[in-house]
Amino acid sequence: MTTAEPPRTFPRRIARVGVGLLLVFGVVGGSHWYVAQRFFLDPGWGDPVATLGPSLVALGFLSFFALPFVERRLPLPWMRWLSLPIVIWMGILWFSFSAWAIADAVAWSMGAAGGAEIGAQGRAVFVGFVVFLAVVQGLRGALRIPAVRRVEIEIARWPASLDGFRIAQISDIHIGPVLDRRFAAGLTDRVNSLDADLVVVTGDLVDGDVERLRNDVEPFGELRGKHGVFFITGNHDVYSGDVAWVERVRELGMHPLRNARVRIGENDGFDLAGVDDHRGDWRTSSSEDLDAALEGHDPARALILLAHDPATFKRASLRDVDLQISGHTHGGQLWPFHGLVRLSTPFVQGLHRVGDSQIWVSRGCGFWGPPMRLFAPAEVSEIVIRSPR
């Protein structure tokens, strides 16, 4: 009896994972060193600042690698208490790194004399004050119930009888390590106050498995739309176990659209389609399948597509889709991170058009990672569909 040889690709996968971990370790370690150097080592503070400051930065560095254990292994109350300071530190580190990079670039452009005028300690105090303001504003922007953002979109095939049809969209809520049942209840009340014709949840509802977060999402069972509440998966729903979560949202009265299409209204109506997130193929058997979602669509009817990632629009705009409704980007979430988001998609937030197709990208309702938003406010989207004037 012979033993089957392991796949030849296995060593390559191990190598790729190893390189990825080394890269993450280097980037995270390098950013911590840079911040510690600029805040505490270069200014030449005396004790206790000279000792305590770098020690806290080193502790923050270690906390990055403790976070996966905290979020996956500890009981829910302990997980939330311990993960909160870690993710807040992530935001502090990002703002500190960004602020110092800008300050150093300005000093370099002014020359050595310009950087020396206020001294290393003065620069550290000034940058620290800027970071403090950014963190406070970022926390306020992320932890409160998002406001409503209204947009009107004209669709050429939209029936006149449905002019003014209103869709309430929530996306990227990320109930989990920080946001809990109270946030879900407040968000539900905000959506229901719109009395929308249709409610859509465009992915990333949660960060965590069903058993932990079952009760936290229960308020979403009160969401109400005259034509129903529809749900599609996002990448974090996939990471959290999409099969179990789809069953849970069904229990809450939502209608999952997994590469499927439904008719809203018969004669004077439109088609609503939804696709799974395209990252699903690495974790489950279901991934984005536009062919299945759009099969049998009557080209005389308007077509709205729910797709978590705006990247789907490249394909959807070639498939007779009038409007794609997406999320995923968080609008960049933390300035100046939106610049990096644009490297992966030109559709960071708001309304865009390609040919006869349009895409609306919500900035989302929650956050991922640091519980902060800066210059990318969270939102509940109220989408008003207009027939041609």
KEKE-3310 file (N, C-alpha, C; in steps of 0.2 Angstrom, whole numbers, plus 5000, padded with zeros to 4 digits):
npx = (5004:5003:5007:4999:5007:5009:5001:5010:5009:5009:5021:5024:5013:5015:5027:5023:5014:5023:5031:5022:5019:5031:5032:5021:5025:5036:5031:5022:5031:5040:5033:5029:5042:5046:5036:5039:5052:5051:5042:5047:5061:5070:5067:5073:5068:5067:5067:5051:5046:5055:5057:5044:5037:5042:5040:5027:5023:5030:5022:5010:5014:5015:5002:4995:4998:4992:4978:4971:4970:4963:4950:4945:4946:4943:4929:4914:4911:4924:4932:4927:4931:4945:4949:4945:4954:4965:4961:4959:4972:4977:4971:4977:4990:4990:4986:4996:5008:5004:5004:5017:5024:5019:5023:5037:5039:5036:5046:5057:5055:5056:5069:5084:5084:5071:5065:5072:5068:5058:5061:5064:5057:5046:5040:5036:5026:5017:5013:5008:4997:4989:4987:4979:4967:4963:4960:4950:4940:4938:4934:4921:4915:4913:4907:4894:4876:4874:4870:4857:4860:4854:4850:4846:4842:4842:4834:4834:4825:4816:4799:4786:4776:4782:4790:4800:4802:4809:4824:4831:4847:4859:4875:4891:4892:4897:4895:4902:4917:4917:4905:4889:4873:4866:4870:4865:4851:4849:4853:4843:4831:4834:4834:4821:4813:4813:4803:4804:4802:4809:4822:4839:4853:4869:4880:4894:4889:4893:4907:4912:4907:4891:4887:4892:4887:4874:4863:4866:4863:4850:4841:4840:4830:4819:4819:4810:4803:4792:4792:4800:4815:4831:4846:4864:4879:4895:4913:4917:4907:4908:4921:4917:4908:4898:4887:4881:4877:4869:4858:4854:4850:4839:4831:4829:4820:4825:4828:4839:4849:4857:4867:4855:4839:4825:4808:4801:4786:4774:4769:4771:4785:4801:4817:4826:4842:4855:4872:4884:4898:4914:4925:4921:4925:4936:4933:4921:4908:4902:4902:4903:4892:4887:4881:4871:4864:4858:4851:4838:4832:4821:4824:4817:4813:4818:4834:4841:4856:4863:4878:4892:4905:4912:4920:4914:4906:4913:4911:4897:4892:4893:4883:4869:4865:4856:4858:4870:4871:4882:4895:4908:4920:4920:4921:4934:4937:4947:4956:4972:4968:4960:4966:4974:4964:4958:4968:4964:4950:4941:4929:4926:4916:4899:4890:4892:4895:4896:4895:4878:4876:4875:4883:4881:4890:4890:4896:4895:4890:4896:4912:4929:4942:4951:4940:4936:4932:4937:4934:4926:4912:4900:4885:4868:4860:4848:4841:4833:4824:4821:4810:4813:4813)
npy = (4994:5011:5027:5042:5056:5072:5087:5096:5109:5112:5116:5128:5135:5136:5143:5155:5160:5161:5171:5182:5183:5188:5200:5207:5207:5215:5227:5231:5231:5240:5252:5254:5256:5268:5278:5277:5282:5295:5301:5299:5295:5303:5317:5317:5316:5316:5304:5300:5299:5295:5282:5276:5279:5273:5260:5258:5259:5247:5238:5240:5235:5221:5219:5219:5206:5198:5201:5192:5180:5185:5189:5177:5167:5171:5172:5181:5194:5197:5197:5208:5219:5218:5218:5231:5242:5238:5239:5252:5257:5253:5263:5275:5272:5273:5286:5293:5288:5293:5307:5310:5306:5316:5328:5326:5326:5339:5346:5342:5347:5360:5361:5359:5369:5374:5363:5364:5374:5374:5364:5347:5342:5351:5349:5336:5338:5345:5337:5326:5333:5335:5322:5318:5325:5320:5307:5308:5314:5304:5293:5298:5299:5286:5278:5283:5282:5281:5295:5299:5298:5305:5301:5304:5295:5293:5281:5274:5264:5264:5262:5273:5273:5269:5280:5289:5278:5271:5266:5259:5257:5248:5244:5235:5234:5227:5220:5214:5213:5226:5234:5231:5224:5235:5245:5239:5239:5253:5257:5250:5256:5269:5266:5261:5272:5279:5273:5265:5259:5247:5238:5235:5225:5226:5217:5211:5211:5206:5202:5188:5172:5164:5158:5166:5179:5179:5184:5197:5202:5201:5213:5217:5209:5217:5225:5234:5234:5239:5231:5221:5214:5213:5203:5201:5192:5198:5200:5198:5192:5179:5175:5174:5163:5160:5151:5148:5160:5165:5157:5162:5175:5173:5168:5180:5186:5191:5191:5181:5184:5174:5174:5175:5180:5191:5196:5212:5218:5215:5218:5233:5234:5229:5221:5213:5208:5198:5195:5183:5187:5189:5183:5172:5159:5154:5150:5144:5134:5143:5157:5173:5174:5179:5175:5166:5174:5183:5176:5173:5186:5199:5210:5221:5225:5235:5233:5230:5227:5219:5220:5216:5221:5234:5231:5221:5229:5231:5220:5219:5230:5227:5219:5223:5229:5241:5248:5246:5242:5244:5242:5240:5247:5257:5270:5274:5276:5280:5295:5297:5285:5283:5286:5275:5265:5269:5263:5251:5251:5262:5267:5273:5279:5285:5290:5284:5282:5271:5270:5265:5261:5262:5265:5264:5267:5264:5272:5264:5258:5254:5250:5244:5236:5249:5258:5270:5284:5296:5310:5302:5299:5288:5281:5279:5274:5282:5279:5286:5282:5287:5289:5292:5310)
npz = (5000:4995:5000:4997:4988:4995:4989:4976:4977:4990:4998:4992:4995:5009:5009:5003:5013:5024:5019:5018:5032:5037:5030:5035:5049:5047:5042:5052:5063:5059:5058:5071:5077:5070:5075:5089:5089:5084:5093:5106:5107:5098:5103:5115:5129:5147:5160:5168:5154:5144:5146:5149:5137:5125:5130:5131:5117:5113:5119:5113:5100:5103:5106:5094:5088:5098:5096:5087:5095:5106:5100:5095:5105:5118:5130:5126:5134:5139:5128:5121:5131:5131:5118:5114:5119:5111:5097:5097:5099:5087:5078:5084:5081:5067:5064:5070:5063:5050:5053:5057:5046:5037:5043:5043:5030:5027:5034:5028:5015:5018:5022:5033:5042:5043:5050:5062:5069:5078:5086:5092:5103:5103:5090:5093:5103:5096:5085:5093:5098:5087:5083:5094:5093:5081:5084:5094:5087:5077:5085:5089:5077:5073:5083:5085:5080:5063:5052:5040:5023:5008:4991:4975:4960:4943:4932:4917:4912:4922:4929:4927:4937:4948:4952:4963:4971:4986:4993:5007:5012:5022:5027:5029:5043:5054:5067:5082:5088:5094:5091:5096:5102:5106:5097:5085:5088:5088:5075:5068:5072:5066:5052:5051:5053:5041:5034:5022:5005:5002:5010:5010:5014:5012:5015:5025:5038:5051:5062:5067:5074:5073:5085:5095:5092:5090:5098:5098:5085:5085:5085:5072:5066:5067:5056:5043:5028:5014:5003:5008:5016:5011:5009:5006:5006:5013:5012:5026:5031:5025:5031:5043:5043:5032:5029:5041:5045:5035:5037:5049:5047:5039:5049:5055:5047:5035:5017:5010:4995:4986:4973:4965:4959:4961:4957:4959:4961:4947:4933:4932:4938:4944:4943:4956:4960:4967:4972:4979:4989:4980:4986:4991:4986:4992:5004:5005:4996:4988:4978:4969:4956:4942:4931:4935:4944:4936:4926:4915:4916:4911:4898:4896:4909:4923:4931:4946:4955:4969:4976:4986:4985:4976:4965:4958:4949:4937:4929:4930:4924:4911:4909:4907:4919:4928:4940:4952:4969:4982:4995:5006:5005:5015:5012:5014:5027:5037:5036:5029:5022:5012:5000:4997:4996:4984:4975:4973:4969:4959:4964:4977:4986:4985:4970:4954:4936:4922:4906:4902:4914:4932:4948:4966:4980:4996:5011:5022:5038:5050:5056:5053:5061:5068:5079:5073:5062:5050:5041:5033:5035:5043:5036:5033:5019:5009:4995:4982:4968:4952:4938:4920:4917)
capx = (5000:5007:5004:4999:5011:5006:5001:5016:5008:5009:5027:5023:5008:5019:5032:5019:5011:5029:5033:5017:5019:5037:5030:5017:5029:5041:5028:5020:5036:5044:5029:5030:5048:5046:5032:5043:5058:5049:5039:5051:5069:5073:5066:5078:5064:5070:5062:5049:5044:5060:5056:5037:5034:5044:5038:5020:5023:5032:5016:5005:5016:5014:4995:4993:4998:4987:4971:4967:4968:4957:4944:4943:4946:4940:4922:4912:4912:4931:4934:4926:4934:4952:4950:4944:4961:4970:4959:4960:4979:4978:4970:4982:4996:4989:4986:5003:5012:5003:5005:5024:5026:5018:5028:5044:5040:5036:5052:5062:5054:5059:5076:5085:5083:5064:5064:5075:5066:5053:5065:5062:5052:5041:5037:5033:5020:5012:5011:5004:4991:4985:4984:4974:4961:4961:4958:4944:4935:4937:4929:4915:4912:4912:4903:4887:4872:4875:4865:4854:4862:4849:4853:4841:4846:4837:4835:4830:4820:4812:4792:4783:4772:4787:4794:4801:4803:4814:4828:4836:4853:4864:4881:4897:4890:4903:4893:4907:4922:4916:4898:4885:4866:4863:4871:4860:4845:4849:4853:4837:4827:4835:4831:4813:4811:4813:4798:4806:4799:4813:4828:4844:4859:4874:4886:4898:4884:4896:4913:4912:4903:4884:4885:4894:4884:4867:4859:4868:4860:4842:4837:4839:4823:4813:4819:4804:4802:4786:4793:4804:4822:4835:4853:4869:4885:4901:4919:4918:4902:4911:4926:4913:4904:4892:4881:4877:4874:4863:4852:4852:4847:4833:4827:4827:4815:4828:4828:4846:4850:4864:4867:4848:4835:4818:4804:4798:4780:4774:4769:4775:4790:4808:4821:4832:4847:4860:4877:4888:4905:4918:4930:4918:4927:4942:4931:4915:4907:4898:4905:4900:4890:4883:4876:4865:4859:4854:4848:4830:4830:4818:4828:4812:4812:4824:4838:4846:4860:4866:4885:4896:4912:4912:4924:4909:4903:4917:4907:4890:4891:4893:4877:4863:4863:4855:4861:4873:4872:4888:4898:4914:4926:4920:4923:4941:4936:4952:4960:4972:4968:4956:4970:4976:4958:4958:4972:4960:4944:4940:4923:4927:4910:4895:4887:4897:4892:4900:4890:4872:4875:4877:4884:4881:4894:4889:4902:4894:4887:4901:4920:4933:4949:4951:4934:4937:4931:4939:4933:4923:4907:4896:4879:4862:4859:4841:4841:4827:4824:4817:4809:4815:4809)
capy = (5000:5017:5033:5047:5061:5078:5091:5099:5116:5114:5120:5135:5139:5137:5149:5162:5162:5163:5178:5186:5185:5192:5206:5210:5208:5220:5233:5233:5233:5246:5258:5256:5259:5275:5282:5278:5286:5302:5304:5298:5295:5309:5323:5317:5317:5313:5299:5294:5299:5292:5275:5274:5280:5267:5253:5258:5257:5240:5234:5241:5231:5215:5218:5217:5199:5195:5202:5186:5176:5188:5189:5171:5162:5173:5173:5188:5200:5198:5198:5215:5223:5217:5220:5238:5246:5236:5242:5260:5258:5253:5270:5279:5271:5275:5293:5295:5287:5298:5314:5311:5306:5323:5332:5325:5328:5346:5348:5340:5352:5367:5361:5357:5375:5374:5358:5364:5381:5373:5359:5340:5341:5355:5345:5330:5340:5348:5331:5323:5336:5334:5315:5317:5328:5315:5301:5310:5315:5298:5289:5301:5298:5279:5275:5285:5279:5285:5299:5297:5301:5304:5302:5303:5291:5292:5275:5275:5259:5264:5263:5279:5271:5268:5286:5290:5272:5273:5260:5260:5253:5248:5240:5236:5236:5224:5219:5210:5215:5232:5236:5226:5224:5242:5248:5236:5242:5260:5257:5247:5262:5274:5263:5260:5279:5281:5269:5264:5254:5241:5238:5230:5224:5224:5213:5213:5212:5204:5200:5183:5167:5164:5156:5172:5185:5177:5189:5204:5204:5200:5218:5217:5206:5222:5229:5234:5237:5238:5226:5216:5216:5208:5202:5198:5191:5202:5195:5196:5186:5173:5174:5172:5157:5162:5147:5148:5167:5165:5154:5166:5181:5170:5167:5186:5188:5194:5187:5181:5183:5171:5173:5174:5186:5191:5201:5216:5220:5211:5222:5239:5233:5229:5215:5214:5202:5199:5190:5182:5190:5185:5180:5166:5153:5151:5147:5140:5132:5148:5164:5177:5170:5184:5172:5163:5179:5187:5171:5174:5193:5202:5216:5227:5227:5238:5228:5233:5222:5220:5216:5219:5224:5238:5228:5218:5233:5230:5214:5220:5236:5224:5214:5226:5231:5248:5251:5241:5245:5241:5245:5237:5252:5261:5277:5275:5276:5284:5299:5297:5279:5283:5286:5268:5262:5270:5259:5244:5253:5270:5268:5273:5281:5289:5288:5284:5280:5268:5269:5266:5258:5267:5261:5268:5264:5267:5272:5259:5260:5253:5251:5238:5238:5255:5261:5277:5287:5303:5312:5297:5298:5283:5283:5275:5277:5282:5279:5287:5280:5292:5288:5298:5316)
capz = (5000:4995:5003:4992:4989:4996:4983:4975:4978:4997:5000:4989:5000:5015:5008:5003:5020:5028:5016:5020:5039:5038:5028:5040:5055:5046:5042:5059:5068:5057:5060:5078:5078:5068:5080:5095:5088:5083:5099:5112:5106:5095:5107:5121:5135:5153:5163:5165:5148:5140:5147:5148:5131:5121:5133:5129:5110:5112:5121:5107:5095:5105:5106:5087:5087:5103:5095:5084:5100:5110:5097:5093:5110:5124:5130:5123:5138:5140:5121:5120:5135:5129:5111:5113:5119:5105:5091:5098:5098:5079:5076:5086:5077:5060:5064:5072:5058:5045:5055:5057:5039:5034:5047:5041:5023:5027:5037:5023:5010:5021:5024:5040:5046:5045:5055:5068:5072:5084:5090:5092:5108:5101:5085:5096:5106:5091:5082:5098:5099:5081:5084:5099:5090:5076:5088:5097:5081:5074:5089:5089:5070:5072:5088:5085:5075:5057:5049:5034:5017:5003:4985:4969:4955:4938:4929:4910:4912:4928:4927:4930:4942:4954:4953:4970:4975:4991:4995:5013:5012:5027:5024:5033:5050:5058:5073:5084:5094:5098:5091:5099:5101:5107:5090:5081:5089:5086:5068:5066:5073:5061:5046:5051:5053:5034:5031:5015:5001:5001:5014:5008:5019:5007:5017:5031:5044:5057:5062:5072:5072:5075:5092:5099:5091:5089:5102:5096:5079:5085:5083:5065:5065:5067:5050:5040:5021:5012:4999:5011:5018:5007:5012:5003:5010:5012:5014:5033:5033:5023:5035:5050:5042:5029:5028:5047:5045:5030:5041:5055:5044:5037:5055:5057:5042:5029:5012:5007:4988:4985:4966:4964:4957:4962:4954:4964:4957:4942:4927:4933:4943:4942:4945:4961:4960:4972:4972:4985:4988:4976:4989:4995:4984:4995:5011:5004:4989:4985:4976:4965:4950:4939:4926:4939:4947:4930:4922:4914:4917:4905:4897:4897:4916:4926:4935:4952:4958:4976:4976:4992:4983:4970:4960:4953:4944:4930:4926:4930:4919:4904:4909:4907:4925:4928:4946:4957:4976:4985:5001:5006:5005:5021:5010:5016:5034:5040:5032:5022:5019:5006:4994:4996:4993:4976:4971:4972:4965:4958:4966:4984:4989:4981:4964:4948:4930:4917:4900:4904:4921:4938:4955:4972:4985:5003:5016:5027:5045:5056:5055:5054:5064:5073:5080:5071:5056:5049:5034:5029:5040:5042:5034:5031:5012:5007:4988:4979:4961:4948:4931:4916:4917)
cpx = (5004:5004:5005:5003:5007:5006:5008:5016:5009:5015:5027:5018:5011:5024:5028:5016:5017:5031:5028:5017:5025:5036:5026:5021:5034:5037:5025:5025:5040:5039:5029:5036:5049:5042:5036:5049:5056:5046:5043:5058:5072:5072:5071:5074:5068:5065:5057:5047:5048:5059:5049:5035:5036:5041:5030:5019:5025:5026:5011:5007:5014:5006:4992:4993:4994:4980:4968:4965:4962:4951:4941:4942:4943:4932:4920:4913:4920:4934:4933:4930:4942:4953:4949:4950:4965:4968:4960:4967:4980:4977:4975:4988:4996:4989:4993:5008:5011:5005:5013:5027:5025:5022:5035:5045:5040:5043:5058:5061:5057:5066:5077:5084:5076:5062:5066:5072:5062:5056:5061:5056:5045:5037:5033:5026:5015:5009:5006:4997:4986:4983:4979:4967:4958:4957:4951:4938:4933:4933:4922:4911:4910:4907:4896:4883:4873:4869:4863:4857:4857:4852:4847:4845:4840:4839:4831:4824:4815:4804:4790:4779:4776:4791:4794:4802:4809:4817:4832:4841:4857:4869:4887:4896:4895:4901:4898:4911:4920:4908:4894:4877:4863:4864:4866:4853:4844:4849:4846:4831:4828:4833:4824:4810:4810:4806:4799:4802:4803:4820:4833:4850:4864:4880:4890:4894:4888:4903:4914:4907:4896:4883:4887:4889:4877:4862:4860:4865:4852:4838:4835:4832:4818:4814:4813:4805:4796:4786:4798:4811:4826:4843:4857:4875:4891:4907:4919:4912:4904:4916:4923:4909:4898:4886:4877:4874:4868:4857:4849:4848:4840:4828:4825:4822:4818:4827:4835:4845:4857:4864:4860:4845:4828:4814:4800:4792:4780:4774:4773:4780:4797:4811:4826:4836:4852:4866:4881:4895:4910:4924:4928:4921:4933:4939:4925:4914:4904:4902:4901:4898:4885:4878:4870:4861:4855:4850:4840:4828:4827:4821:4823:4811:4819:4827:4842:4849:4863:4873:4889:4901:4910:4915:4920:4906:4907:4913:4900:4888:4891:4887:4870:4860:4862:4858:4864:4873:4877:4890:4905:4920:4926:4921:4930:4942:4941:4956:4968:4972:4964:4960:4973:4970:4957:4962:4969:4954:4943:4933:4923:4920:4906:4893:4892:4893:4897:4895:4883:4871:4878:4878:4884:4885:4893:4896:4901:4892:4892:4908:4923:4940:4948:4943:4934:4935:4933:4938:4929:4917:4902:4889:4874:4860:4851:4842:4834:4827:4819:4816:4812:4810:4807)
cpy = (5006:5023:5039:5053:5068:5082:5095:5107:5118:5118:5127:5139:5141:5143:5155:5164:5164:5170:5183:5188:5189:5199:5210:5212:5214:5227:5236:5235:5239:5253:5260:5259:5267:5280:5283:5282:5293:5305:5304:5298:5301:5316:5323:5318:5314:5308:5303:5293:5294:5284:5272:5274:5274:5260:5252:5256:5250:5236:5234:5236:5224:5214:5216:5210:5195:5196:5196:5181:5179:5188:5182:5166:5164:5173:5180:5194:5202:5200:5206:5220:5223:5219:5228:5242:5244:5239:5250:5261:5258:5260:5275:5279:5274:5282:5296:5294:5292:5305:5315:5310:5313:5328:5332:5327:5336:5349:5347:5345:5359:5367:5360:5363:5375:5369:5359:5370:5379:5367:5352:5339:5345:5352:5339:5332:5342:5342:5327:5326:5335:5326:5314:5320:5323:5309:5302:5311:5308:5293:5292:5299:5290:5276:5277:5282:5284:5289:5296:5301:5300:5305:5300:5300:5290:5286:5275:5270:5259:5266:5269:5278:5270:5274:5288:5284:5273:5266:5262:5255:5254:5243:5240:5238:5233:5223:5213:5212:5221:5234:5230:5227:5231:5246:5245:5238:5249:5261:5255:5253:5267:5272:5263:5267:5282:5278:5268:5258:5247:5243:5233:5231:5221:5221:5216:5215:5211:5202:5195:5178:5168:5163:5162:5178:5184:5182:5196:5207:5203:5206:5219:5213:5211:5226:5228:5237:5235:5232:5221:5219:5210:5208:5199:5197:5196:5197:5194:5192:5180:5171:5171:5166:5159:5158:5147:5155:5168:5162:5158:5172:5179:5170:5174:5190:5192:5189:5187:5180:5181:5169:5171:5181:5186:5197:5205:5220:5216:5215:5228:5238:5233:5222:5217:5208:5204:5193:5189:5186:5186:5182:5173:5159:5150:5148:5143:5138:5137:5155:5167:5174:5175:5181:5169:5168:5183:5182:5173:5181:5195:5209:5222:5229:5230:5233:5232:5227:5224:5216:5220:5224:5228:5235:5224:5222:5233:5225:5216:5226:5233:5219:5217:5228:5239:5251:5245:5245:5241:5245:5243:5242:5256:5269:5279:5274:5280:5288:5298:5290:5278:5283:5279:5264:5263:5266:5253:5245:5260:5272:5268:5274:5285:5286:5289:5281:5277:5266:5270:5263:5263:5262:5266:5264:5268:5267:5267:5262:5259:5254:5244:5240:5243:5257:5268:5279:5294:5305:5307:5295:5292:5285:5277:5278:5277:5284:5280:5286:5284:5289:5294:5304:5318)
cpz = (5000:4998:4998:4993:4991:4990:4982:4977:4986:5000:4998:4993:5006:5015:5007:5009:5024:5025:5018:5028:5040:5035:5033:5046:5053:5045:5048:5064:5066:5059:5067:5080:5076:5073:5086:5094:5087:5089:5105:5112:5104:5100:5113:5128:5141:5155:5167:5158:5143:5140:5146:5141:5126:5123:5131:5121:5109:5114:5116:5102:5096:5104:5099:5086:5092:5101:5092:5090:5105:5107:5095:5099:5116:5124:5128:5127:5138:5133:5120:5124:5133:5122:5110:5113:5113:5099:5091:5097:5090:5076:5078:5082:5070:5060:5066:5066:5052:5047:5055:5050:5035:5037:5044:5034:5022:5029:5031:5017:5012:5022:5031:5044:5048:5050:5061:5072:5078:5088:5090:5097:5106:5095:5088:5099:5101:5087:5086:5098:5093:5081:5089:5096:5085:5079:5091:5092:5078:5078:5089:5082:5069:5077:5088:5080:5069:5055:5042:5028:5011:4996:4980:4963:4949:4934:4922:4910:4918:4927:4931:4936:4949:4955:4960:4974:4979:4993:5001:5013:5019:5025:5029:5040:5055:5065:5076:5089:5098:5097:5093:5098:5102:5100:5085:5082:5087:5079:5065:5066:5067:5054:5046:5051:5046:5031:5023:5011:5001:5006:5011:5013:5014:5010:5023:5037:5051:5056:5068:5071:5075:5082:5097:5098:5089:5092:5100:5090:5079:5083:5076:5062:5065:5061:5046:5033:5018:5007:5001:5012:5015:5009:5007:5007:5008:5013:5021:5035:5031:5028:5042:5049:5039:5029:5035:5047:5041:5034:5046:5052:5042:5043:5057:5052:5036:5024:5008:4999:4987:4977:4963:4962:4959:4959:4959:4960:4950:4935:4927:4939:4940:4945:4950:4961:4965:4971:4978:4984:4984:4979:4993:4992:4988:5002:5010:4997:4985:4984:4971:4958:4947:4934:4930:4942:4942:4925:4921:4915:4910:4904:4897:4904:4918:4930:4940:4954:4964:4975:4981:4989:4976:4964:4955:4948:4937:4926:4925:4925:4912:4903:4910:4914:4926:4934:4950:4964:4980:4992:5001:5008:5011:5019:5012:5023:5038:5035:5034:5019:5013:4999:4992:4993:4986:4972:4969:4968:4965:4961:4974:4988:4984:4974:4958:4942:4925:4911:4903:4911:4926:4944:4960:4977:4992:5007:5022:5034:5051:5054:5055:5056:5069:5073:5079:5064:5055:5042:5030:5034:5038:5040:5033:5024:5011:4999:4985:4971:4957:4941:4927:4916:4910)
residu = (MET:THR:THR:ALA:GLU:PRO:PRO:ARG:THR:PHE:PRO:ARG:ARG:ILE:ALA:ARG:VAL:GLY:VAL:GLY:LEU:LEU:LEU:VAL:PHE:GLY:VAL:VAL:GLY:GLY:SER:HIS:TRP:TYR:VAL:ALA:GLN:ARG:PHE:PHE:LEU:ASP:PRO:GLY:TRP:GLY:ASP:PRO:VAL:ALA:THR:LEU:GLY:PRO:SER:LEU:VAL:ALA:LEU:GLY:PHE:LEU:SER:PHE:PHE:ALA:LEU:PRO:PHE:VAL:GLU:ARG:ARG:LEU:PRO:LEU:PRO:TRP:MET:ARG:TRP:LEU:SER:LEU:PRO:ILE:VAL:ILE:TRP:MET:GLY:ILE:LEU:TRP:PHE:SER:PHE:SER:ALA:TRP:ALA:ILE:ALA:ASP:ALA:VAL:ALA:TRP:SER:MET:GLY:ALA:ALA:GLY:GLY:ALA:GLU:ILE:GLY:ALA:GLN:GLY:ARG:ALA:VAL:PHE:VAL:GLY:PHE:VAL:VAL:PHE:LEU:ALA:VAL:VAL:GLN:GLY:LEU:ARG:GLY:ALA:LEU:ARG:ILE:PRO:ALA:VAL:ARG:ARG:VAL:GLU:ILE:GLU:ILE:ALA:ARG:TRP:PRO:ALA:SER:LEU:ASP:GLY:PHE:ARG:ILE:ALA:GLN:ILE:SER:ASP:ILE:HIS:ILE:GLY:PRO:VAL:LEU:ASP:ARG:ARG:PHE:ALA:ALA:GLY:LEU:THR:ASP:ARG:VAL:ASN:SER:LEU:ASP:ALA:ASP:LEU:VAL:VAL:VAL:THR:GLY:ASP:LEU:VAL:ASP:GLY:ASP:VAL:GLU:ARG:LEU:ARG:ASN:ASP:VAL:GLU:PRO:PHE:GLY:GLU:LEU:ARG:GLY:LYS:HIS:GLY:VAL:PHE:PHE:ILE:THR:GLY:ASN:HIS:ASP:VAL:TYR:SER:GLY:ASP:VAL:ALA:TRP:VAL:GLU:ARG:VAL:ARG:GLU:LEU:GLY:MET:HIS:PRO:LEU:ARG:ASN:ALA:ARG:VAL:ARG:ILE:GLY:GLU:ASN:ASP:GLY:PHE:ASP:LEU:ALA:GLY:VAL:ASP:ASP:HIS:ARG:GLY:ASP:TRP:ARG:THR:SER:SER:SER:GLU:ASP:LEU:ASP:ALA:ALA:LEU:GLU:GLY:HIS:ASP:PRO:ALA:ARG:ALA:LEU:ILE:LEU:LEU:ALA:HIS:ASP:PRO:ALA:THR:PHE:LYS:ARG:ALA:SER:LEU:ARG:ASP:VAL:ASP:LEU:GLN:ILE:SER:GLY:HIS:THR:HIS:GLY:GLY:GLN:LEU:TRP:PRO:PHE:HIS:GLY:LEU:VAL:ARG:LEU:SER:THR:PRO:PHE:VAL:GLN:GLY:LEU:HIS:ARG:VAL:GLY:ASP:SER:GLN:ILE:TRP:VAL:SER:ARG:GLY:CYS:GLY:PHE:TRP:GLY:PRO:PRO:MET:ARG:LEU:PHE:ALA:PRO:ALA:GLU:VAL:SER:GLU:ILE:VAL:ILE:ARG:SER:PRO:ARG)
# end
